[in-house]
């Protein structure tokens, strides 16, 4: 395989570790913190996790290593969507494992959790690992979205572990994957299998965070990648001066990606779903808000601009959420077959009109036909609307166009509005990781093995103080149950890791809020350019604006 010059150079990059992990494994000891409890529903979570609940948080520090000396056979999986830096988690895990004992073994289970169930694996060696250092993607072993959540599945995994003599499993994933890790750890502990389970916090969406997890890996690289593209679009907009660009970015359940991209680039507009929900903004109100900026800039002779739209924005609009819920009910079970059998859109529209409430039908009727039809595309595995398939960037540009037409009739607007549309999603998930993510991920993997060597299970690998240079990062672990609460999922109460939404009283949003009125009217664009890997630390090793503002 022919390699690019950048790939060759990145193979040679040596990720930076937190200071206490640089001492050598023989000189790392544990400092115990206080006992923990879940963020909510403490009695219910404790009852579900009697063997792994309430454990202490721990940090690693310089001192004599008192862990039990034994051969470790570890399995690792990548779970869920890709995120830059996943390869380095595995590399850090492998290096720590081999530095402790050359006879230690690392199994990589292929295709995500299904690899564990199907006993599909590769045994890593130096040659295999070295081909993936500091690179993007999850192609080292692939990923998958199979959930480990049933007793039958756990029993299969236990047998696979027993067959290979596996002592620990590391699950690299997001909130759902780490919820599954906690449940698997509890099962293993209850059945005395002797197999530990450690999680690592991954998601480009940025919603796996709390007072302990300052950011999930991949968020830094993905948002810098999106910001480069948005900056390029802004430069083009400011050059041509004739298009309004509506840019949808990833982030269904939270708007962290949109907010970070806006902080990096200073577009004219950025919608924040959490604010839309808090203010109970209607679709019409959002369209009016965007049209205000278009009109104000047109009055200055600027018929161009850039608006950032979070992928899941429509779910934050109260009237739209109700509409989606009614559509899900309308097409439940066999009713979906009856709907799909109708020959024309007119027939289907009549079916919809009969099934929706008057209020929801009023919302449905104002949508462009293309958006109406997207609401009835293929359902997700649970029979629900796939909100990610809705082209919200086109929805809002169409609604703004109609709003401006009304203003033109009233004589309050006399500009030109030519929209263009973009969706930035997969472009950011497998980029070469930034130096920050390369370092952070390597540290998470290295640290995961330290947790294993000291016998912890049901813990998340935790590296904090991330706004400081890597030398000052703090490595340790926290029980996954600390992040959990009970939520209603598919008709049942289930323990899950609580998603972190954008905090409207947090420093990142407050900075955005303080500046957005100026950005909406003026041209204040920033052009971040490509991720830099070589050069001054202030250029190459900086973290996100979000983290810098939160830790200022």
Secondary structure as UniProt FT lines:
FT   HELIX           5..11
FT   HELIX           19..21
FT   TURN            22..23
FT   HELIX           25..27
FT   STRAND          28..35
FT   HELIX           42..48
FT   TURN            50..54
FT   STRAND          56..62
FT   STRAND          73..78
FT   TURN            84..85
FT   HELIX           86..100
FT   TURN            102..103
FT   STRAND          105..109
FT   TURN            110..112
FT   HELIX           113..118
FT   STRAND          121..123
FT   HELIX           126..130
FT   TURN            131..134
FT   TURN            139..141
FT   HELIX           151..164
FT   STRAND          168..173
FT   HELIX           175..190
FT   TURN            191..192
FT   STRAND          196..202
FT   TURN            204..205
FT   HELIX           219..240
FT   STRAND          244..249
FT   HELIX           256..265
FT   STRAND          269..270
FT   HELIX           273..278
FT   TURN            279..280
FT   HELIX           283..299
FT   TURN            300..301
FT   STRAND          305..310
FT   TURN            311..312
FT   HELIX           313..316
FT   HELIX           318..330
FT   TURN            331..334
FT   HELIX           335..340
FT   HELIX           345..355
FT   HELIX           358..366
FT   HELIX           369..374
FT   TURN            375..376
FT   TURN            381..382
FT   HELIX           387..389
FT   HELIX           392..410
FT   STRAND          419..424
FT   HELIX           426..428
FT   HELIX           435..453
FT   TURN            454..455
FT   STRAND          459..464
FT   TURN            466..467
FT   HELIX           470..472
FT   STRAND          474..479
FT   HELIX           480..483
FT   STRAND          484..489
FT   TURN            490..491
FT   STRAND          492..497
FT   TURN            504..505
FT   HELIX           507..521
FT   HELIX           537..540
FT   HELIX           545..550
//
